[in-house]
Amino acid sequence: MANSTLKTRVLAPLTLALAAGMAVANVVTLPDLGGNAIAFDVNDSGVIVGGATEPETFICFPVVWSNDSIQTLPTNSFRGGFALAINATGTTVGVLLPQFGHIPTAAVWTPGSSAATVLP
């Protein structure tokens, strides 16, 4: 696909949305752990969840962004993980990655808890 065609396909809908008075989200740079980071969900309070890597280990950790700061979520005895969704009360769901192997485990993080709840 030509670059001009790609720009038209991306910019045209954005231009139409702006002309129609539709709200367009602001782009915000989130703090990270020194490596890469990705956001997966945001709740109505503006709390964002996702994953962030540490540059020394390249391991991804589940994280929460709130009030311009980043907080890693507990991984229990797992190697790392991702936070994938958050609800209005701040309960977060995601996956934990094992020390060895490749099969992730579902997990829930409850506000105020010092550990993840691993789901069967």
Disulfide bonds with the S-S distance in Angstrom:
none
